[in-house]
Amino acid sequence: MIATSPDKCPFTATVLNSSFTALNSVVNGINPFPNQFTGGEGSLTGEEVQFNVTFTTPFVLQGDHVFFRPEVAVTNGDFFWLSAPKPILPPGTPFGTDLQTWIRNDGPAALAPDWERIGTDVTRQGQFNASFSLSGSTVPEPSTLFLIGGAMTGLGLFRRRRKK
């Protein structure tokens, strides 16, 4: 373990591989249309680290697309988010309906507020998924609980009337 937990969003960080090589990277080669293809900046080697984050405040995910935007502050070096080709090939699980990883920058050739697809716009290597998983508890919304409570009350009143 190489990190401790901040108060608002506890996390742990575990080194999985102290010398991991990624085949390509996208750092500065992010340009607006029509010159968005740069091919990336090539391979890089560094530590492969797994972060486990515990969200202490519940949040609601709507039934549409969800975009996860990590921001990581490092004191020494750079942070790179690993991705995997789409679909993940066996023995992994194919994610046929997932969308792919998008990127934007705020540099001299700023894309913000627009976004580009890393695998198809920037590197042209094919679609990529950012690698992360989300797990937790499903908690019904208050409106759902109200609806169920109302239905149960109505059913009880219906049965009471039927007995009379």
MOJO-V989146 format. One record per pair of residues at least 6 apart in sequence whose ideal C-beta (glycine too) atoms are under 8 Angstrom apart, sorted by sequence separation. I is the first residue (numbers start at 1). J is the second residue. D is the distance in whole Angstrom. If there is no record, write none. Layout:
I/J/D  I/J/D
This chain:
5/11/6  30/36/8  88/94/6  105/111/6  106/112/5  116/122/6  119/125/5  120/126/7  5/12/7  31/38/6  72/79/4  87/94/4  88/95/6  104/111/4  105/112/7  119/126/5  120/127/6  3/11/6  30/38/7  84/92/8  87/95/5  103/111/8  104/112/5  119/127/5  140/148/8  3/12/6  29/38/3  86/95/7  87/96/6  104/113/8  119/128/4  3/13/4  29/39/7  104/114/6  117/127/7  118/128/6  1/12/6  2/13/5  29/40/6  70/81/6  87/98/8  104/115/5  1/13/7  2/14/7  26/38/8  29/41/6  86/98/6  103/115/7  104/116/7  1/14/6  2/15/6  28/41/7  102/115/4  103/116/6  26/40/5  27/41/5  86/100/6  102/116/7  103/117/8  24/39/8  25/40/6  26/41/7  102/117/6  103/118/5  24/40/4  25/41/5  101/117/7  102/118/7  24/41/8  25/42/7  100/117/5  101/118/5  24/42/6  25/43/7  83/101/5  100/118/7  101/119/7  24/43/6  25/44/5  100/119/6  103/122/7  23/43/5  81/101/8  100/120/7  22/43/6  21/43/6  22/44/6  21/44/7  22/45/8  21/45/5  20/45/7  19/45/6  20/46/6  19/46/8  20/47/7  100/127/4  101/128/5  19/47/8  20/48/4  100/128/6  101/129/6  18/47/6  100/129/6  101/130/5  17/47/7  17/48/4  46/77/7  98/129/5  15/47/5  16/48/5  46/78/8  15/48/7  16/49/7  86/119/7  15/49/6  16/50/5  46/80/7  48/82/7  65/99/7  85/119/8  95/129/6  14/49/7  67/102/8  83/118/7  13/49/5  14/50/5  44/80/7  83/119/8  13/50/7  13/51/5  14/52/8  12/51/7  13/52/8  11/51/6  12/52/5  85/125/8  86/126/7  11/52/6  85/126/6  86/127/4  88/129/7  11/53/4  85/127/7  86/128/6  10/53/7  11/54/7  85/128/6  86/129/5  9/53/6  10/54/5  84/128/7  85/129/8  9/54/7  83/128/4  84/129/6  9/55/7  10/56/7  83/129/6  2/49/7  9/56/7  83/130/5  84/131/5  3/51/8  8/56/7  82/130/8  83/131/6  5/54/8  81/130/6  82/131/5  81/131/8  27/78/8  27/80/8  25/80/6  22/80/7  22/82/7  68/130/7  68/132/6  30/103/6  30/104/7  30/105/5  26/103/6  30/107/8  32/109/6  31/109/5  32/110/8  28/107/7  30/109/7  32/111/6  36/116/5  30/111/6  55/136/8  58/139/6  60/141/7  32/114/7  40/122/6  39/122/8  40/123/5  37/121/7  38/122/6  39/123/6  36/121/5  37/122/7  38/123/8  39/124/7  40/125/8  30/116/7  36/122/6  37/123/8  37/124/6  26/118/6  30/122/6  29/122/7  26/122/5  26/123/7  24/123/6  24/125/7
